[in-house]
Amino acid sequence: MKSTYRILLILLFFIGYMGFSQTPEQQKMIDRALKMRDSIMECMNLEEMLQQANTKEKRLEQKQKTNTKTSSITKAAKNEDKYWKNTLASENNTFKNWQNGAADLVYNYRYDSSKDVVEYVKVGVINSDGSIVLNATSKVPVLKSLNNFKDSNTFFDIHDSDLYQFSNENSGFKLNSYILVYQNEKQIGILTLGNSVKVTRNLLTPGDLYFGDEGYLLSWVYVDEACAIKANENWKGDLSNTGSPLLVETNVTYDLSFKPGWNLVKTEVIGTYEFPNAPEEDRSRYKKHEHTIVDAIPKEATYFFRSTVE
């Protein structure tokens, strides 16, 4: 996460420095930097939502430490807590221990800073008994061009953006790897869908994007016209978060052909590099990311609700 902030600061400095007079080539560089800044900010805001879910429990833990003798906790135990704190997993499309009452599932497409309002369309509900009904049919009114994806891909797994190939690149496009959960017009959590509590969190968290826990995450995509994204990159380099080099070889493929309207993208983490003696931030790295279209939600997929209410 520290590296993400460093990148953001560099981008902000670069944008400010270049803000006087520019050649056409310099303007292109500024435009790309702005897009990258927006993408990083979106990731950071999402991570902040996830971290809010842990704030209350951390405060309670701190109070307990002042009253009780601290016991040793293994790294594995800490690691598991990170993924399951304030998190519910569904069984047969139902949260068995749901105690939040009825809630709306919404797909956010824009943040209006002038009104401090998240704009969204409703795509489903969580009923008071915890049953989940997801039925995305509404049109998403505000979209960005598909070709913007090469500079705003929140998975950050293609290192050379020139490798992206777009079909109908000016079509409107929006991808979210999560659904917001609202109650009385206020957000109470986020909903993700996949087959791993770790993967469905890692791929939303900038500092954990390159972790090697295997499994998949589903993303919801809306496009206004038929279009496609193709990419295939074999890459070798350092994916360390802590400064100690972690040299790995990765393969990332995008094979996405979208139909007009709603689509489901499956992002699968395949293969793991293990670094058992490395710090938590460098404990593992992925070997392959595979992005494909799926026609329906897989039967074994699980919904994960992560509370953002303190």
Contacts in CASP RR format, 6 or more apart in sequence:
PFRMAT RR
TARGET T0000
AUTHOR 0000-0000-0000
METHOD contacts of the structure
MODEL  1
MKSTYRILLILLFFIGYMGFSQTPEQQKMIDRALKMRDSIMECMNLEEML
QQANTKEKRLEQKQKTNTKTSSITKAAKNEDKYWKNTLASENNTFKNWQN
GAADLVYNYRYDSSKDVVEYVKVGVINSDGSIVLNATSKVPVLKSLNNFK
DSNTFFDIHDSDLYQFSNENSGFKLNSYILVYQNEKQIGILTLGNSVKVT
RNLLTPGDLYFGDEGYLLSWVYVDEACAIKANENWKGDLSNTGSPLLVET
NVTYDLSFKPGWNLVKTEVIGTYEFPNAPEEDRSRYKKHEHTIVDAIPKE
ATYFFRSTVE
1 47 0 8 1.000
1 206 0 8 1.000
1 207 0 8 1.000
1 241 0 8 1.000
2 241 0 8 1.000
3 207 0 8 1.000
3 241 0 8 1.000
4 40 0 8 1.000
4 43 0 8 1.000
4 44 0 8 1.000
4 206 0 8 1.000
4 207 0 8 1.000
7 36 0 8 1.000
7 40 0 8 1.000
8 37 0 8 1.000
8 40 0 8 1.000
8 41 0 8 1.000
8 44 0 8 1.000
11 33 0 8 1.000
11 36 0 8 1.000
11 37 0 8 1.000
11 40 0 8 1.000
12 37 0 8 1.000
14 30 0 8 1.000
14 33 0 8 1.000
15 30 0 8 1.000
15 33 0 8 1.000
15 34 0 8 1.000
15 37 0 8 1.000
18 26 0 8 1.000
18 29 0 8 1.000
18 30 0 8 1.000
19 30 0 8 1.000
22 30 0 8 1.000
32 151 0 8 1.000
35 148 0 8 1.000
35 151 0 8 1.000
35 152 0 8 1.000
36 151 0 8 1.000
36 152 0 8 1.000
38 152 0 8 1.000
39 151 0 8 1.000
39 152 0 8 1.000
39 153 0 8 1.000
39 154 0 8 1.000
40 206 0 8 1.000
42 152 0 8 1.000
42 154 0 8 1.000
43 154 0 8 1.000
43 204 0 8 1.000
43 205 0 8 1.000
43 206 0 8 1.000
44 206 0 8 1.000
46 154 0 8 1.000
46 178 0 8 1.000
46 190 0 8 1.000
46 204 0 8 1.000
46 205 0 8 1.000
47 204 0 8 1.000
47 205 0 8 1.000
47 206 0 8 1.000
47 207 0 8 1.000
49 187 0 8 1.000
49 189 0 8 1.000
49 190 0 8 1.000
49 308 0 8 1.000
50 190 0 8 1.000
50 201 0 8 1.000
50 204 0 8 1.000
50 205 0 8 1.000
50 306 0 8 1.000
50 308 0 8 1.000
52 308 0 8 1.000
52 309 0 8 1.000
52 310 0 8 1.000
53 85 0 8 1.000
53 86 0 8 1.000
53 87 0 8 1.000
53 189 0 8 1.000
53 306 0 8 1.000
53 307 0 8 1.000
53 308 0 8 1.000
53 309 0 8 1.000
54 85 0 8 1.000
54 86 0 8 1.000
55 310 0 8 1.000
56 310 0 8 1.000
57 85 0 8 1.000
57 86 0 8 1.000
75 280 0 8 1.000
78 280 0 8 1.000
79 280 0 8 1.000
79 283 0 8 1.000
82 201 0 8 1.000
83 197 0 8 1.000
83 198 0 8 1.000
83 201 0 8 1.000
84 197 0 8 1.000
86 306 0 8 1.000
86 307 0 8 1.000
87 197 0 8 1.000
87 304 0 8 1.000
87 305 0 8 1.000
87 306 0 8 1.000
87 307 0 8 1.000
88 95 0 8 1.000
88 97 0 8 1.000
88 98 0 8 1.000
88 304 0 8 1.000
88 305 0 8 1.000
89 95 0 8 1.000
89 197 0 8 1.000
89 302 0 8 1.000
89 303 0 8 1.000
89 304 0 8 1.000
90 132 0 8 1.000
90 302 0 8 1.000
90 303 0 8 1.000
90 304 0 8 1.000
90 305 0 8 1.000
93 131 0 8 1.000
93 132 0 8 1.000
93 303 0 8 1.000
94 129 0 8 1.000
94 130 0 8 1.000
94 131 0 8 1.000
94 132 0 8 1.000
95 126 0 8 1.000
95 130 0 8 1.000
95 132 0 8 1.000
95 303 0 8 1.000
95 305 0 8 1.000
96 130 0 8 1.000
98 126 0 8 1.000
98 128 0 8 1.000
98 129 0 8 1.000
98 130 0 8 1.000
100 126 0 8 1.000
100 183 0 8 1.000
100 188 0 8 1.000
101 126 0 8 1.000
101 128 0 8 1.000
101 130 0 8 1.000
101 183 0 8 1.000
102 125 0 8 1.000
102 126 0 8 1.000
102 127 0 8 1.000
102 128 0 8 1.000
102 183 0 8 1.000
103 125 0 8 1.000
103 126 0 8 1.000
103 181 0 8 1.000
103 182 0 8 1.000
103 183 0 8 1.000
103 188 0 8 1.000
104 122 0 8 1.000
104 124 0 8 1.000
104 125 0 8 1.000
104 181 0 8 1.000
104 182 0 8 1.000
104 183 0 8 1.000
105 122 0 8 1.000
105 123 0 8 1.000
105 124 0 8 1.000
105 125 0 8 1.000
105 126 0 8 1.000
105 132 0 8 1.000
105 134 0 8 1.000
105 179 0 8 1.000
105 180 0 8 1.000
105 181 0 8 1.000
105 182 0 8 1.000
105 191 0 8 1.000
106 120 0 8 1.000
106 121 0 8 1.000
106 122 0 8 1.000
106 123 0 8 1.000
106 124 0 8 1.000
106 179 0 8 1.000
106 180 0 8 1.000
106 181 0 8 1.000
106 182 0 8 1.000
107 120 0 8 1.000
107 121 0 8 1.000
107 122 0 8 1.000
107 123 0 8 1.000
107 136 0 8 1.000
107 140 0 8 1.000
107 176 0 8 1.000
107 179 0 8 1.000
107 180 0 8 1.000
107 220 0 8 1.000
107 222 0 8 1.000
108 118 0 8 1.000
108 119 0 8 1.000
108 120 0 8 1.000
108 176 0 8 1.000
108 180 0 8 1.000
109 119 0 8 1.000
109 120 0 8 1.000
109 121 0 8 1.000
109 140 0 8 1.000
109 141 0 8 1.000
109 142 0 8 1.000
109 143 0 8 1.000
109 174 0 8 1.000
109 222 0 8 1.000
110 118 0 8 1.000
110 119 0 8 1.000
110 142 0 8 1.000
111 117 0 8 1.000
111 118 0 8 1.000
111 119 0 8 1.000
112 118 0 8 1.000
112 119 0 8 1.000
118 180 0 8 1.000
118 187 0 8 1.000
119 142 0 8 1.000
120 180 0 8 1.000
120 182 0 8 1.000
121 138 0 8 1.000
121 139 0 8 1.000
121 140 0 8 1.000
121 141 0 8 1.000
122 138 0 8 1.000
123 134 0 8 1.000
123 135 0 8 1.000
123 136 0 8 1.000
123 137 0 8 1.000
123 138 0 8 1.000
123 179 0 8 1.000
123 220 0 8 1.000
124 133 0 8 1.000
124 134 0 8 1.000
124 135 0 8 1.000
124 136 0 8 1.000
125 132 0 8 1.000
125 133 0 8 1.000
126 132 0 8 1.000
126 133 0 8 1.000
126 181 0 8 1.000
126 191 0 8 1.000
126 305 0 8 1.000
127 133 0 8 1.000
132 191 0 8 1.000
132 303 0 8 1.000
134 179 0 8 1.000
134 297 0 8 1.000
136 220 0 8 1.000
136 222 0 8 1.000
136 262 0 8 1.000
137 262 0 8 1.000
139 222 0 8 1.000
139 261 0 8 1.000
140 174 0 8 1.000
140 222 0 8 1.000
142 174 0 8 1.000
143 172 0 8 1.000
143 173 0 8 1.000
143 174 0 8 1.000
143 222 0 8 1.000
143 223 0 8 1.000
143 224 0 8 1.000
144 152 0 8 1.000
144 172 0 8 1.000
144 173 0 8 1.000
144 174 0 8 1.000
145 169 0 8 1.000
145 170 0 8 1.000
145 171 0 8 1.000
145 172 0 8 1.000
145 173 0 8 1.000
146 166 0 8 1.000
146 168 0 8 1.000
146 169 0 8 1.000
146 170 0 8 1.000
146 171 0 8 1.000
146 172 0 8 1.000
146 173 0 8 1.000
146 223 0 8 1.000
146 227 0 8 1.000
146 229 0 8 1.000
147 166 0 8 1.000
147 169 0 8 1.000
147 170 0 8 1.000
148 173 0 8 1.000
149 164 0 8 1.000
149 166 0 8 1.000
149 173 0 8 1.000
149 175 0 8 1.000
149 229 0 8 1.000
150 158 0 8 1.000
150 161 0 8 1.000
150 164 0 8 1.000
150 166 0 8 1.000
151 161 0 8 1.000
154 177 0 8 1.000
155 203 0 8 1.000
155 209 0 8 1.000
155 267 0 8 1.000
155 289 0 8 1.000
155 291 0 8 1.000
156 206 0 8 1.000
156 209 0 8 1.000
157 209 0 8 1.000
157 210 0 8 1.000
157 250 0 8 1.000
157 252 0 8 1.000
157 289 0 8 1.000
158 164 0 8 1.000
158 231 0 8 1.000
158 233 0 8 1.000
158 252 0 8 1.000
158 254 0 8 1.000
159 233 0 8 1.000
159 235 0 8 1.000
160 233 0 8 1.000
160 235 0 8 1.000
163 231 0 8 1.000
163 232 0 8 1.000
163 233 0 8 1.000
164 229 0 8 1.000
164 230 0 8 1.000
164 231 0 8 1.000
164 254 0 8 1.000
165 228 0 8 1.000
165 229 0 8 1.000
165 230 0 8 1.000
165 231 0 8 1.000
166 227 0 8 1.000
166 228 0 8 1.000
166 229 0 8 1.000
166 230 0 8 1.000
167 227 0 8 1.000
167 228 0 8 1.000
167 229 0 8 1.000
167 230 0 8 1.000
167 257 0 8 1.000
168 225 0 8 1.000
168 226 0 8 1.000
168 227 0 8 1.000
168 228 0 8 1.000
169 227 0 8 1.000
171 223 0 8 1.000
171 224 0 8 1.000
171 225 0 8 1.000
171 226 0 8 1.000
171 227 0 8 1.000
172 223 0 8 1.000
172 224 0 8 1.000
172 225 0 8 1.000
172 227 0 8 1.000
173 221 0 8 1.000
173 222 0 8 1.000
173 223 0 8 1.000
173 227 0 8 1.000
173 258 0 8 1.000
174 221 0 8 1.000
174 222 0 8 1.000
174 223 0 8 1.000
175 219 0 8 1.000
175 220 0 8 1.000
175 221 0 8 1.000
175 265 0 8 1.000
176 219 0 8 1.000
176 220 0 8 1.000
177 192 0 8 1.000
177 203 0 8 1.000
177 204 0 8 1.000
177 217 0 8 1.000
177 218 0 8 1.000
177 219 0 8 1.000
177 220 0 8 1.000
177 267 0 8 1.000
178 190 0 8 1.000
178 191 0 8 1.000
178 192 0 8 1.000
178 204 0 8 1.000
179 190 0 8 1.000
179 191 0 8 1.000
179 192 0 8 1.000
179 193 0 8 1.000
179 220 0 8 1.000
180 187 0 8 1.000
180 189 0 8 1.000
180 190 0 8 1.000
180 191 0 8 1.000
181 187 0 8 1.000
181 188 0 8 1.000
181 189 0 8 1.000
181 190 0 8 1.000
181 191 0 8 1.000
181 305 0 8 1.000
182 188 0 8 1.000
187 308 0 8 1.000
188 307 0 8 1.000
188 308 0 8 1.000
188 309 0 8 1.000
189 305 0 8 1.000
189 306 0 8 1.000
189 307 0 8 1.000
189 308 0 8 1.000
189 309 0 8 1.000
190 305 0 8 1.000
190 306 0 8 1.000
190 308 0 8 1.000
191 303 0 8 1.000
191 304 0 8 1.000
191 305 0 8 1.000
191 306 0 8 1.000
192 200 0 8 1.000
192 201 0 8 1.000
192 204 0 8 1.000
192 217 0 8 1.000
192 218 0 8 1.000
192 303 0 8 1.000
192 304 0 8 1.000
192 306 0 8 1.000
193 200 0 8 1.000
193 217 0 8 1.000
193 218 0 8 1.000
193 297 0 8 1.000
193 301 0 8 1.000
193 302 0 8 1.000
193 303 0 8 1.000
193 304 0 8 1.000
194 200 0 8 1.000
194 215 0 8 1.000
194 216 0 8 1.000
194 217 0 8 1.000
194 218 0 8 1.000
194 298 0 8 1.000
194 301 0 8 1.000
194 302 0 8 1.000
194 304 0 8 1.000
195 215 0 8 1.000
195 216 0 8 1.000
195 298 0 8 1.000
195 300 0 8 1.000
195 301 0 8 1.000
195 302 0 8 1.000
196 213 0 8 1.000
196 214 0 8 1.000
196 215 0 8 1.000
196 216 0 8 1.000
196 217 0 8 1.000
197 302 0 8 1.000
197 304 0 8 1.000
198 211 0 8 1.000
198 213 0 8 1.000
199 213 0 8 1.000
199 214 0 8 1.000
199 215 0 8 1.000
199 216 0 8 1.000
199 217 0 8 1.000
199 269 0 8 1.000
200 217 0 8 1.000
200 304 0 8 1.000
201 208 0 8 1.000
201 304 0 8 1.000
201 306 0 8 1.000
202 208 0 8 1.000
202 209 0 8 1.000
202 211 0 8 1.000
202 212 0 8 1.000
202 213 0 8 1.000
202 269 0 8 1.000
203 209 0 8 1.000
203 217 0 8 1.000
203 267 0 8 1.000
203 269 0 8 1.000
204 217 0 8 1.000
207 241 0 8 1.000
207 281 0 8 1.000
210 239 0 8 1.000
210 241 0 8 1.000
210 285 0 8 1.000
210 286 0 8 1.000
211 269 0 8 1.000
211 283 0 8 1.000
211 284 0 8 1.000
211 285 0 8 1.000
211 286 0 8 1.000
212 269 0 8 1.000
212 271 0 8 1.000
212 272 0 8 1.000
212 273 0 8 1.000
212 284 0 8 1.000
212 285 0 8 1.000
212 286 0 8 1.000
212 287 0 8 1.000
213 269 0 8 1.000
213 272 0 8 1.000
213 284 0 8 1.000
214 269 0 8 1.000
214 270 0 8 1.000
214 271 0 8 1.000
214 272 0 8 1.000
215 268 0 8 1.000
215 269 0 8 1.000
215 270 0 8 1.000
216 266 0 8 1.000
216 267 0 8 1.000
216 268 0 8 1.000
216 269 0 8 1.000
217 266 0 8 1.000
217 267 0 8 1.000
218 264 0 8 1.000
218 265 0 8 1.000
218 266 0 8 1.000
218 267 0 8 1.000
218 294 0 8 1.000
218 297 0 8 1.000
218 301 0 8 1.000
219 264 0 8 1.000
219 265 0 8 1.000
219 267 0 8 1.000
220 262 0 8 1.000
220 263 0 8 1.000
220 264 0 8 1.000
220 265 0 8 1.000
221 256 0 8 1.000
221 258 0 8 1.000
221 262 0 8 1.000
221 263 0 8 1.000
221 264 0 8 1.000
221 265 0 8 1.000
222 261 0 8 1.000
222 262 0 8 1.000
222 263 0 8 1.000
223 258 0 8 1.000
223 259 0 8 1.000
223 260 0 8 1.000
223 261 0 8 1.000
223 263 0 8 1.000
224 260 0 8 1.000
224 261 0 8 1.000
225 260 0 8 1.000
226 257 0 8 1.000
226 258 0 8 1.000
226 259 0 8 1.000
226 260 0 8 1.000
227 258 0 8 1.000
228 256 0 8 1.000
228 257 0 8 1.000
228 258 0 8 1.000
229 254 0 8 1.000
229 256 0 8 1.000
229 258 0 8 1.000
230 254 0 8 1.000
230 255 0 8 1.000
230 256 0 8 1.000
231 252 0 8 1.000
231 253 0 8 1.000
231 254 0 8 1.000
232 251 0 8 1.000
232 252 0 8 1.000
232 253 0 8 1.000
232 254 0 8 1.000
233 250 0 8 1.000
233 251 0 8 1.000
233 252 0 8 1.000
233 253 0 8 1.000
234 249 0 8 1.000
234 250 0 8 1.000
234 251 0 8 1.000
235 249 0 8 1.000
235 250 0 8 1.000
235 251 0 8 1.000
235 252 0 8 1.000
236 247 0 8 1.000
236 248 0 8 1.000
236 249 0 8 1.000
236 250 0 8 1.000
237 247 0 8 1.000
237 248 0 8 1.000
237 249 0 8 1.000
238 245 0 8 1.000
238 246 0 8 1.000
238 247 0 8 1.000
239 246 0 8 1.000
239 248 0 8 1.000
239 250 0 8 1.000
239 285 0 8 1.000
240 246 0 8 1.000
240 282 0 8 1.000
241 279 0 8 1.000
241 281 0 8 1.000
241 282 0 8 1.000
242 278 0 8 1.000
242 279 0 8 1.000
242 281 0 8 1.000
242 282 0 8 1.000
244 278 0 8 1.000
244 279 0 8 1.000
244 282 0 8 1.000
246 273 0 8 1.000
246 275 0 8 1.000
246 278 0 8 1.000
246 282 0 8 1.000
246 285 0 8 1.000
248 273 0 8 1.000
248 285 0 8 1.000
248 287 0 8 1.000
249 287 0 8 1.000
250 285 0 8 1.000
250 286 0 8 1.000
250 287 0 8 1.000
250 288 0 8 1.000
250 289 0 8 1.000
251 287 0 8 1.000
251 288 0 8 1.000
251 289 0 8 1.000
252 288 0 8 1.000
252 289 0 8 1.000
252 290 0 8 1.000
252 291 0 8 1.000
253 288 0 8 1.000
253 289 0 8 1.000
253 290 0 8 1.000
253 291 0 8 1.000
254 291 0 8 1.000
255 291 0 8 1.000
255 292 0 8 1.000
255 293 0 8 1.000
256 263 0 8 1.000
256 265 0 8 1.000
256 291 0 8 1.000
256 292 0 8 1.000
256 293 0 8 1.000
257 293 0 8 1.000
258 293 0 8 1.000
263 293 0 8 1.000
264 293 0 8 1.000
264 294 0 8 1.000
264 295 0 8 1.000
264 296 0 8 1.000
264 297 0 8 1.000
265 291 0 8 1.000
265 292 0 8 1.000
265 293 0 8 1.000
265 294 0 8 1.000
266 290 0 8 1.000
266 291 0 8 1.000
266 292 0 8 1.000
266 293 0 8 1.000
266 294 0 8 1.000
266 298 0 8 1.000
267 289 0 8 1.000
267 290 0 8 1.000
267 291 0 8 1.000
268 289 0 8 1.000
268 290 0 8 1.000
268 291 0 8 1.000
268 292 0 8 1.000
269 286 0 8 1.000
269 288 0 8 1.000
269 289 0 8 1.000
270 286 0 8 1.000
270 287 0 8 1.000
270 288 0 8 1.000
270 289 0 8 1.000
270 290 0 8 1.000
271 286 0 8 1.000
271 287 0 8 1.000
271 288 0 8 1.000
272 284 0 8 1.000
272 285 0 8 1.000
272 286 0 8 1.000
272 287 0 8 1.000
273 284 0 8 1.000
273 285 0 8 1.000
273 286 0 8 1.000
273 287 0 8 1.000
274 283 0 8 1.000
274 284 0 8 1.000
275 282 0 8 1.000
275 283 0 8 1.000
275 284 0 8 1.000
275 285 0 8 1.000
276 283 0 8 1.000
END
